[in-house]
Amino acid sequence: MNNIPYGKQNITDEDISEVVKVLKSDFMTQGPLIDKFEKKFSEYIGSKYSVAVSNGTAALHLSVLALNLKKDDKVITSPLTFVASANCIKFCGAEVVFSDIDSETFLLDFEKVKKLIESSPKGTYKGIIPVDFAGRAVNLEKFKKLAIENDLWILEDSCHSPGGFFIDSNNVQQNCGNGNFADLAIFSFHPVKHIACGEGGMITTNNFQLYSKLQMLRTHGITKNKLDFKNSIQLANGYDNEDESFPSWYMEMQVLGYNYRLTDIQSALGASQLNRAKSGVEKRREIAKKYFNFLNDKDYVIRQSGIIDGHAYHLYVVEFKDRLNLYNFLRQNKVYTQIHYFPCHLMPYYKQFGYNQGDFPQVENYYKNCISLPMFPELSQNDLERILGLIEEFYKNN
């Protein structure tokens, strides 16, 4: 029996060819492929600007820096996410404020967030980080209205949802990360994600000022744009030189930044993978329908992701009875499911800030039963039948 992982990259001959071209070129990093990848990604998502970075965590970190998050500021986010969504807040010395999920969508519960904000003095919170968990798009239209009323920014964590969307009140499709409702959005290019670069991330926005700040922050806080230089031409030329222009080598560090750049090698791979991004999402949706149709009305299923318009299906999550034994049975049969995620607020690091079991019952109940079934475009029909057959076998015998 072959191993079936919960997620898997797909590398084609075209992908390899594009990477080899870079290896044979003059630039392996800081070259033209980065700009090409950024523009191509903006076209796919529908945003004005994209900034490629080294990974999704770097994207989160740079985003909160660009939004001027400071020590002791407070930001609201979901406890159902990979820890990086919350950790980026702590990177700035700010305070993470978790709010529970909606039991049906697995997304940040809007009404709970609204109550949290409105029950506190205005100015208590600086921003909200909603998470498009598993690939389901958060309806940011409601959150945007709430943010405007309370002078908050929105950073959309779309790592699970390139190609995902929601329909707004005007019946218009709003793509995850398109910048129409969030100030910034971030994506990840980890191998199990929709677009694989090995490692990598992207920040999207429609705000030129934020875009410019991000470009500088990802490269040590350095700019080479002479229109932005703060030192004099004389100083840049060596004090006593009488040249009337900045020398071609000159650059300025103006803020404290980081080396969070993406390479041309990774950008070439990402740009090539983008050619299949749309078809990849379509295949994920087809697999989701097969899961749903088989598991629908099964008495051992508590709840499943279901078929939702705009869902990008990075994960297909099912809440099963007897989750632990099912997980182990599938593993014994070389089907490697995964659990997404242990609630952030119960991680030992976050418990030190006063969070305890019972604080967020919806996410804690979800965690007791959830399994992410294998989900990637190249999952074969035979593999899918094997997965579902094993699930049926387990419950038949237990």
FENQUIJO-V182884 format. One record per residue. N is the residue number from 1. PHI is phi as a letter, one per 20 degrees, with the letter a starting at -180 (999 if undefined). PSI is psi in whole degrees, -180 to 180 (* if undefined). OMEGA is omega as a letter, one per 20 degrees, with the letter a starting at -180 (999 if undefined). Layout:
BEGIN
n->N phi->PHI psi->PSI omega->OMEGA
n->N phi->PHI psi->PSI omega->OMEGA
END
This chain:
BEGIN
n->1 phi->999 psi->135 omega->r
n->2 phi->f psi->153 omega->r
n->3 phi->f psi->140 omega->r
n->4 phi->c psi->106 omega->r
n->5 phi->f psi->168 omega->r
n->6 phi->f psi->-25 omega->r
n->7 phi->b psi->155 omega->a
n->8 phi->a psi->138 omega->r
n->9 phi->f psi->159 omega->r
n->10 phi->c psi->113 omega->a
n->11 phi->d psi->120 omega->a
n->12 phi->e psi->172 omega->r
n->13 phi->f psi->-35 omega->r
n->14 phi->f psi->-42 omega->r
n->15 phi->g psi->-48 omega->a
n->16 phi->f psi->-42 omega->r
n->17 phi->f psi->-42 omega->a
n->18 phi->f psi->-37 omega->r
n->19 phi->f psi->-42 omega->r
n->20 phi->f psi->-37 omega->r
n->21 phi->g psi->-41 omega->r
n->22 phi->f psi->-42 omega->a
n->23 phi->f psi->-25 omega->r
n->24 phi->e psi->-2 omega->a
n->25 phi->e psi->-176 omega->a
n->26 phi->e psi->-21 omega->a
n->27 phi->c psi->124 omega->r
n->28 phi->d psi->-22 omega->r
n->29 phi->b psi->158 omega->a
n->30 phi->l psi->32 omega->r
n->31 phi->d psi->-164 omega->a
n->32 phi->f psi->-19 omega->a
n->33 phi->f psi->-26 omega->a
n->34 phi->f psi->-49 omega->r
n->35 phi->f psi->-39 omega->r
n->36 phi->f psi->-46 omega->r
n->37 phi->f psi->-43 omega->a
n->38 phi->f psi->-46 omega->a
n->39 phi->f psi->-40 omega->r
n->40 phi->f psi->-38 omega->r
n->41 phi->f psi->-41 omega->r
n->42 phi->g psi->-40 omega->r
n->43 phi->f psi->-40 omega->a
n->44 phi->f psi->-43 omega->a
n->45 phi->e psi->-37 omega->a
n->46 phi->o psi->20 omega->r
n->47 phi->e psi->162 omega->r
n->48 phi->f psi->-39 omega->a
n->49 phi->c psi->148 omega->r
n->50 phi->c psi->144 omega->r
n->51 phi->c psi->114 omega->a
n->52 phi->e psi->137 omega->a
n->53 phi->c psi->178 omega->a
n->54 phi->f psi->-26 omega->r
n->55 phi->a psi->175 omega->a
n->56 phi->f psi->-34 omega->r
n->57 phi->f psi->-41 omega->r
n->58 phi->f psi->-39 omega->r
n->59 phi->f psi->-44 omega->r
n->60 phi->f psi->-46 omega->a
n->61 phi->f psi->-50 omega->r
n->62 phi->f psi->-34 omega->a
n->63 phi->f psi->-48 omega->a
n->64 phi->f psi->-31 omega->r
n->65 phi->f psi->-44 omega->r
n->66 phi->f psi->-29 omega->r
n->67 phi->e psi->8 omega->r
n->68 phi->m psi->35 omega->r
n->69 phi->f psi->133 omega->a
n->70 phi->c psi->169 omega->r
n->71 phi->g psi->134 omega->r
n->72 phi->m psi->-1 omega->r
n->73 phi->f psi->160 omega->r
n->74 phi->d psi->135 omega->a
n->75 phi->c psi->137 omega->a
n->76 phi->e psi->136 omega->r
n->77 phi->b psi->177 omega->a
n->78 phi->e psi->143 omega->r
n->79 phi->e psi->-7 omega->r
n->80 phi->d psi->85 omega->a
n->81 phi->a psi->167 omega->r
n->82 phi->f psi->145 omega->a
n->83 phi->g psi->-22 omega->a
n->84 phi->g psi->-31 omega->a
n->85 phi->f psi->-35 omega->r
n->86 phi->e psi->-38 omega->a
n->87 phi->g psi->-34 omega->a
n->88 phi->g psi->-30 omega->r
n->89 phi->f psi->-44 omega->r
n->90 phi->f psi->-29 omega->r
n->91 phi->g psi->-30 omega->a
n->92 phi->e psi->5 omega->a
n->93 phi->m psi->13 omega->a
n->94 phi->e psi->175 omega->a
n->95 phi->d psi->129 omega->r
n->96 phi->e psi->129 omega->r
n->97 phi->c psi->108 omega->a
n->98 phi->e psi->150 omega->r
n->99 phi->c psi->146 omega->a
n->100 phi->f psi->165 omega->r
n->101 phi->e psi->162 omega->r
n->102 phi->f psi->132 omega->a
n->103 phi->f psi->-21 omega->a
n->104 phi->e psi->-37 omega->a
n->105 phi->e psi->-19 omega->a
n->106 phi->m psi->9 omega->a
n->107 phi->d psi->165 omega->r
n->108 phi->g psi->127 omega->a
n->109 phi->f psi->113 omega->a
n->110 phi->g psi->-45 omega->a
n->111 phi->f psi->-36 omega->r
n->112 phi->f psi->-40 omega->r
n->113 phi->f psi->-44 omega->r
n->114 phi->g psi->-45 omega->r
n->115 phi->f psi->-40 omega->r
n->116 phi->f psi->-45 omega->a
n->117 phi->f psi->-46 omega->a
n->118 phi->f psi->-16 omega->r
n->119 phi->e psi->0 omega->r
n->120 phi->d psi->156 omega->r
n->121 phi->g psi->144 omega->r
n->122 phi->f psi->136 omega->a
n->123 phi->n psi->-4 omega->r
n->124 phi->f psi->-40 omega->a
n->125 phi->d psi->148 omega->a
n->126 phi->d psi->-29 omega->a
n->127 phi->a psi->175 omega->r
n->128 phi->c psi->137 omega->r
n->129 phi->d psi->88 omega->r
n->130 phi->f psi->148 omega->a
n->131 phi->d psi->125 omega->r
n->132 phi->f psi->70 omega->a
n->133 phi->f psi->134 omega->r
n->134 phi->m psi->-6 omega->a
n->135 phi->o psi->-3 omega->r
n->136 phi->e psi->129 omega->a
n->137 phi->f psi->131 omega->r
n->138 phi->f psi->137 omega->r
n->139 phi->f psi->95 omega->a
n->140 phi->f psi->-11 omega->r
n->141 phi->f psi->-45 omega->r
n->142 phi->f psi->-43 omega->a
n->143 phi->f psi->-36 omega->r
n->144 phi->f psi->-43 omega->r
n->145 phi->f psi->-44 omega->r
n->146 phi->f psi->-41 omega->a
n->147 phi->f psi->-43 omega->r
n->148 phi->f psi->-44 omega->a
n->149 phi->f psi->-25 omega->a
n->150 phi->d psi->15 omega->r
n->151 phi->l psi->51 omega->a
n->152 phi->d psi->152 omega->r
n->153 phi->e psi->162 omega->r
n->154 phi->c psi->127 omega->r
n->155 phi->d psi->110 omega->a
n->156 phi->e psi->121 omega->r
n->157 phi->e psi->99 omega->a
n->158 phi->d psi->25 omega->a
n->159 phi->g psi->-31 omega->a
n->160 phi->e psi->-2 omega->a
n->161 phi->c psi->38 omega->r
n->162 phi->f psi->128 omega->a
n->163 phi->n psi->-6 omega->r
n->164 phi->e psi->163 omega->r
n->165 phi->a psi->164 omega->r
n->166 phi->c psi->164 omega->r
n->167 phi->d psi->125 omega->a
n->168 phi->e psi->-177 omega->a
n->169 phi->f psi->-16 omega->r
n->170 phi->e psi->14 omega->r
n->171 phi->m psi->33 omega->r
n->172 phi->d psi->136 omega->r
n->173 phi->f psi->127 omega->r
n->174 phi->d psi->107 omega->a
n->175 phi->f psi->142 omega->r
n->176 phi->g psi->128 omega->r
n->177 phi->n psi->8 omega->a
n->178 phi->f psi->-7 omega->r
n->179 phi->n psi->3 omega->a
n->180 phi->f psi->-23 omega->a
n->181 phi->c psi->-27 omega->r
n->182 phi->d psi->145 omega->r
n->183 phi->f psi->-41 omega->r
n->184 phi->b psi->154 omega->r
n->185 phi->c psi->152 omega->a
n->186 phi->c psi->152 omega->a
n->187 phi->c psi->158 omega->r
n->188 phi->c psi->145 omega->r
n->189 phi->d psi->34 omega->r
n->190 phi->f psi->151 omega->a
n->191 phi->g psi->-31 omega->a
n->192 phi->e psi->-4 omega->r
n->193 phi->e psi->177 omega->a
n->194 phi->f psi->-40 omega->a
n->195 phi->c psi->123 omega->a
n->196 phi->d psi->129 omega->r
n->197 phi->c psi->10 omega->a
n->198 phi->n psi->-70 omega->r
n->199 phi->c psi->159 omega->r
n->200 phi->q psi->163 omega->r
n->201 phi->b psi->169 omega->r
n->202 phi->b psi->143 omega->r
n->203 phi->d psi->132 omega->r
n->204 phi->d psi->150 omega->a
n->205 phi->a psi->162 omega->r
n->206 phi->d psi->6 omega->a
n->207 phi->d psi->113 omega->a
n->208 phi->f psi->-36 omega->a
n->209 phi->f psi->-43 omega->r
n->210 phi->f psi->-40 omega->r
n->211 phi->g psi->-46 omega->a
n->212 phi->f psi->-41 omega->r
n->213 phi->f psi->-41 omega->a
n->214 phi->f psi->-40 omega->r
n->215 phi->f psi->-39 omega->r
n->216 phi->f psi->-43 omega->a
n->217 phi->f psi->-32 omega->a
n->218 phi->f psi->-11 omega->a
n->219 phi->c psi->60 omega->r
n->220 phi->m psi->10 omega->a
n->221 phi->m psi->19 omega->a
n->222 phi->d psi->141 omega->r
n->223 phi->c psi->146 omega->r
n->224 phi->d psi->7 omega->a
n->225 phi->e psi->111 omega->a
n->226 phi->f psi->-23 omega->r
n->227 phi->f psi->-19 omega->a
n->228 phi->e psi->-4 omega->a
n->229 phi->f psi->143 omega->a
n->230 phi->d psi->-29 omega->r
n->231 phi->f psi->162 omega->a
n->232 phi->f psi->160 omega->r
n->233 phi->f psi->-40 omega->a
n->234 phi->f psi->-44 omega->r
n->235 phi->f psi->-43 omega->a
n->236 phi->f psi->-31 omega->a
n->237 phi->e psi->-5 omega->r
n->238 phi->o psi->35 omega->r
n->239 phi->m psi->-63 omega->a
n->240 phi->d psi->5 omega->r
n->241 phi->f psi->137 omega->a
n->242 phi->e psi->15 omega->r
n->243 phi->g psi->148 omega->a
n->244 phi->d psi->12 omega->r
n->245 phi->b psi->159 omega->r
n->246 phi->f psi->141 omega->r
n->247 phi->f psi->153 omega->a
n->248 phi->f psi->-23 omega->a
n->249 phi->e psi->-13 omega->a
n->250 phi->f psi->140 omega->r
n->251 phi->b psi->159 omega->a
n->252 phi->c psi->135 omega->r
n->253 phi->e psi->117 omega->a
n->254 phi->d psi->-22 omega->r
n->255 phi->c psi->166 omega->r
n->256 phi->e psi->112 omega->a
n->257 phi->d psi->-163 omega->a
n->258 phi->c psi->162 omega->r
n->259 phi->e psi->83 omega->a
n->260 phi->d psi->33 omega->a
n->261 phi->f psi->152 omega->r
n->262 phi->e psi->148 omega->a
n->263 phi->e psi->165 omega->r
n->264 phi->f psi->-32 omega->r
n->265 phi->f psi->-50 omega->a
n->266 phi->f psi->-38 omega->a
n->267 phi->f psi->-39 omega->r
n->268 phi->f psi->-42 omega->r
n->269 phi->f psi->-44 omega->a
n->270 phi->f psi->-43 omega->r
n->271 phi->f psi->-38 omega->r
n->272 phi->f psi->-42 omega->r
n->273 phi->f psi->-31 omega->r
n->274 phi->f psi->-26 omega->r
n->275 phi->f psi->-24 omega->a
n->276 phi->d psi->6 omega->a
n->277 phi->f psi->-46 omega->a
n->278 phi->f psi->-47 omega->a
n->279 phi->f psi->-31 omega->r
n->280 phi->f psi->-42 omega->r
n->281 phi->f psi->-40 omega->r
n->282 phi->f psi->-41 omega->r
n->283 phi->f psi->-39 omega->r
n->284 phi->f psi->-41 omega->r
n->285 phi->f psi->-35 omega->r
n->286 phi->f psi->-42 omega->r
n->287 phi->f psi->-41 omega->r
n->288 phi->g psi->-41 omega->r
n->289 phi->f psi->-39 omega->a
n->290 phi->f psi->-42 omega->r
n->291 phi->g psi->-50 omega->a
n->292 phi->f psi->-48 omega->a
n->293 phi->f psi->-37 omega->r
n->294 phi->f psi->-41 omega->a
n->295 phi->e psi->-13 omega->a
n->296 phi->f psi->130 omega->r
n->297 phi->m psi->8 omega->r
n->298 phi->f psi->136 omega->a
n->299 phi->f psi->-13 omega->r
n->300 phi->e psi->-1 omega->r
n->301 phi->e psi->123 omega->r
n->302 phi->e psi->-45 omega->a
n->303 phi->a psi->149 omega->r
n->304 phi->c psi->166 omega->a
n->305 phi->g psi->-42 omega->r
n->306 phi->m psi->-178 omega->a
n->307 phi->d psi->110 omega->a
n->308 phi->c psi->128 omega->r
n->309 phi->g psi->132 omega->r
n->310 phi->n psi->-5 omega->r
n->311 phi->f psi->131 omega->a
n->312 phi->e psi->-8 omega->r
n->313 phi->l psi->54 omega->r
n->314 phi->f psi->-39 omega->r
n->315 phi->c psi->151 omega->r
n->316 phi->d psi->107 omega->a
n->317 phi->e psi->133 omega->r
n->318 phi->c psi->137 omega->r
n->319 phi->e psi->113 omega->a
n->320 phi->d psi->150 omega->r
n->321 phi->f psi->147 omega->r
n->322 phi->l psi->47 omega->a
n->323 phi->g psi->-46 omega->a
n->324 phi->f psi->-47 omega->a
n->325 phi->f psi->-35 omega->r
n->326 phi->f psi->-46 omega->r
n->327 phi->g psi->-48 omega->a
n->328 phi->f psi->-38 omega->r
n->329 phi->f psi->-46 omega->r
n->330 phi->f psi->-41 omega->r
n->331 phi->f psi->-41 omega->r
n->332 phi->f psi->-26 omega->a
n->333 phi->d psi->22 omega->r
n->334 phi->m psi->28 omega->r
n->335 phi->d psi->111 omega->a
n->336 phi->d psi->90 omega->r
n->337 phi->f psi->180 omega->r
n->338 phi->b psi->163 omega->r
n->339 phi->d psi->119 omega->r
n->340 phi->c psi->111 omega->i
n->341 phi->c psi->164 omega->r
n->342 phi->f psi->131 omega->a
n->343 phi->g psi->132 omega->a
n->344 phi->g psi->-39 omega->a
n->345 phi->f psi->-15 omega->r
n->346 phi->e psi->1 omega->r
n->347 phi->f psi->139 omega->a
n->348 phi->g psi->-37 omega->a
n->349 phi->f psi->-45 omega->a
n->350 phi->e psi->-23 omega->r
n->351 phi->f psi->-26 omega->r
n->352 phi->f psi->-17 omega->r
n->353 phi->e psi->11 omega->r
n->354 phi->o psi->2 omega->r
n->355 phi->f psi->145 omega->a
n->356 phi->b psi->162 omega->r
n->357 phi->g psi->134 omega->a
n->358 phi->o psi->-12 omega->a
n->359 phi->f psi->-38 omega->a
n->360 phi->c psi->85 omega->a
n->361 phi->f psi->-33 omega->a
n->362 phi->f psi->-48 omega->a
n->363 phi->f psi->-32 omega->r
n->364 phi->f psi->-39 omega->r
n->365 phi->f psi->-41 omega->r
n->366 phi->g psi->-46 omega->a
n->367 phi->f psi->-31 omega->a
n->368 phi->f psi->-24 omega->a
n->369 phi->c psi->-6 omega->a
n->370 phi->f psi->144 omega->r
n->371 phi->b psi->136 omega->r
n->372 phi->e psi->114 omega->r
n->373 phi->f psi->157 omega->r
n->374 phi->g psi->132 omega->a
n->375 phi->b psi->105 omega->r
n->376 phi->a psi->150 omega->a
n->377 phi->g psi->-29 omega->a
n->378 phi->e psi->8 omega->r
n->379 phi->f psi->120 omega->a
n->380 phi->e psi->163 omega->r
n->381 phi->f psi->-39 omega->r
n->382 phi->f psi->-42 omega->r
n->383 phi->f psi->-40 omega->r
n->384 phi->f psi->-44 omega->r
n->385 phi->f psi->-37 omega->r
n->386 phi->f psi->-43 omega->r
n->387 phi->f psi->-51 omega->a
n->388 phi->f psi->-35 omega->r
n->389 phi->f psi->-39 omega->r
n->390 phi->f psi->-39 omega->r
n->391 phi->f psi->-47 omega->r
n->392 phi->f psi->-41 omega->r
n->393 phi->f psi->-43 omega->a
n->394 phi->f psi->-48 omega->a
n->395 phi->f psi->-26 omega->r
n->396 phi->f psi->-35 omega->a
n->397 phi->e psi->0 omega->a
n->398 phi->c psi->* omega->999
END
